[in-house]
Amino acid sequence: MKAQPLVLKIMNVASGLLLAGSLAMVFLYAPLEAVMNHVQKIFYFHISNAWVGMLGFIVAAFAGIMFLVKKDLKWDIVEVAAVEISLVFFLIAIVTGSIWARPSWGTWWTWDARLTTAAILEMVYLAYMLLRQGIEDPDRRARFGAVYTLIGGISVPITFVSIRLWQTIHPAIIGTESASAQGGFAMAPAMLQTMFFCLFAFSVIFATLLWHRVRLGRLAQQVELQKLEAMQ
Amino acid sequence: MKPRRNSGYFKAILAIAWKDLAAELRSRELLSAMLVFALLVILIFNFALELDPGTRRIATPGILWTTFAFAGTLGLNRSMAIEKDRGCLDGLLLAPVDRSAIYFGKLLSNLVFMLIVETIVLPVYSVLYNLNLFVPGLIGIILLGSFGYVAVGTLLSSMAVQTRTRDVLLPILLFPVVIPVLVAAVKASAGFLEGIAFAEILPWLNILLVYDVVFTAIAFMVYEFVVEE
C-alpha cells in the first residue's frame, strides 16, 4: 500500500482545523437564542451529523447500484465504508437530538415521524452490517449488501411518509409559520452562517473519513486475497 | 414465438408454487408450525395486555398484524431452508427459466401459506374475543398487507438462508424494511373495524398499494443477484 497521497494529508489537517473552527463559531460567534439559550447550540452539530449521516446512506445506495451494474468490488468497498461512517454520525445525530429534546419538549424521545424514521434508518443499516458479517464469500457479500442497501434506501422514504400521516412535532426550521410552537426558532444571519460553516466542516470530515475507510477496505481485500493464495 | 415463451414463464411459476403446496399437503410441517405459533402469540397477548372489551377494540388490529408478521417469518424461513438444505435450490437454478420465475413461484406459495394461516386465525380470534372480524374491507387489507410482506420476505429469506446466521437473520433484515406495510395495515384495519369513512382510510390503502408494486418490481429486478452461484 502506498503512502497517503498529498491531497489526503491536506484533508486530514483541514478536517481538524474545520472542526476547531466550527466549535469556535458555535460558542464564540453565533448569538445566544432568546428562549432556549445555550441548549440551542447543540443544534449546529445535530444538523451537521444528521446531514452527513444521510449523505453517507445516499452514497451507499449509489455505490450499491453501481456494484450491481458494474460488478466491480471497488464499489462494494465504497458502500460499506459509507454505511459504517454514517452509522456513527447518525447515532450522534439521534443522541444530540435527544439531548436537545429533553429541555425543549420535556422528553428524551417522542414517536414523531422524523425521530421514528431516524431510528428505523439506523436499524436498517445495523441489519446491513449483521448481514455482511454472516457471509464469507466476498462476491456474495457484496451482492447481498448491494441488494439490501437498495431495499433499505427505498423503504425508508416510504416509512417516513407512512409515519408522517400521524402528527409530527419535530421543528421544521426553515419556512414554517408554526415553528415556534413546536420549539423551532427564527435564525439570525450569524446563526445561519454558523450552520452552513458546520455543514461544510462535517462534509469535509466525512469525505476524509470515507477516503481513509476505502483505503482500509482495499488493504483488507488484499489481505483476504493473500490468505486465499497461502491456503492453495 | 413470444406467446409461447410467456406461457412457459407462467407455467414455471405455477409449477414451483404447486411443488411447494403439494409437499406441504403431504408433510404439513410448515403450516402446523405457523398455526400453533400464531395461536400461542395470541394467547400471550391475552395475558400481556389484559384484553378486556375496551382494550380489545383498540388493540385488535395491532395484535393481528403482530401475529401475522411473527408467524410469517417462521414460514418464510422454513420454506427457503427446505430448498437450501436438500439442494433443491440448485436444481431449480438449473431449470431453463428466468430466475425471477423462481421468485414469483416462491412468493405465490408463501402467500398461500400465509393466507391459510390468516383464514384460520381470524375466526378463532373472533370466537375467543367475541368480535366480528368479517368486514370485507379488512379482508382486502389482509390480502394487500400479506402480499407486501411476502414480496419483501421472499427476497430477503432467499438471502438469509445463504448466510451463516440464517435462523436469526431474517426477522432482523425484514422488520425494519417492512414497517410501512405494518403501519398502514394496522391503521387501515383499525379504520375498517371501527367503521371510519373510506376517504380517511384511503391514504393507508395507497401506501400499501405503492409498497406492493414498488417492492415486487425491485425483487423482480434484483432476484438474479440473490440466487447467483
HADDOCK unambig.tbl for C-alpha pairs under 7 A between the chains (distance, minus, plus):
assign (segid A and resid 120 and name CA) (segid B and resid 176 and name CA) 6.01 0.50 0.50
assign (segid A and resid 123 and name CA) (segid B and resid 176 and name CA) 6.42 0.50 0.50
assign (segid A and resid 124 and name CA) (segid B and resid 176 and name CA) 5.60 0.50 0.50
assign (segid A and resid 124 and name CA) (segid B and resid 177 and name CA) 6.91 0.50 0.50
assign (segid A and resid 127 and name CA) (segid B and resid 172 and name CA) 5.94 0.50 0.50
assign (segid A and resid 127 and name CA) (segid B and resid 173 and name CA) 5.53 0.50 0.50
assign (segid A and resid 134 and name CA) (segid B and resid 163 and name CA) 5.14 0.50 0.50
assign (segid A and resid 134 and name CA) (segid B and resid 164 and name CA) 4.85 0.50 0.50
assign (segid A and resid 134 and name CA) (segid B and resid 165 and name CA) 5.61 0.50 0.50
assign (segid A and resid 135 and name CA) (segid B and resid 163 and name CA) 5.22 0.50 0.50
assign (segid A and resid 135 and name CA) (segid B and resid 164 and name CA) 6.29 0.50 0.50
assign (segid A and resid 143 and name CA) (segid B and resid 225 and name CA) 6.27 0.50 0.50
assign (segid A and resid 143 and name CA) (segid B and resid 226 and name CA) 6.99 0.50 0.50
assign (segid A and resid 144 and name CA) (segid B and resid 159 and name CA) 6.80 0.50 0.50
assign (segid A and resid 144 and name CA) (segid B and resid 226 and name CA) 6.46 0.50 0.50
assign (segid A and resid 147 and name CA) (segid B and resid 222 and name CA) 6.85 0.50 0.50
assign (segid A and resid 152 and name CA) (segid B and resid 177 and name CA) 6.10 0.50 0.50
assign (segid A and resid 155 and name CA) (segid B and resid 177 and name CA) 5.57 0.50 0.50
assign (segid A and resid 158 and name CA) (segid B and resid 180 and name CA) 6.37 0.50 0.50
assign (segid A and resid 159 and name CA) (segid B and resid 179 and name CA) 6.49 0.50 0.50
assign (segid A and resid 159 and name CA) (segid B and resid 180 and name CA) 4.86 0.50 0.50
assign (segid A and resid 162 and name CA) (segid B and resid 180 and name CA) 6.00 0.50 0.50
assign (segid A and resid 162 and name CA) (segid B and resid 183 and name CA) 6.97 0.50 0.50
assign (segid A and resid 162 and name CA) (segid B and resid 184 and name CA) 6.80 0.50 0.50
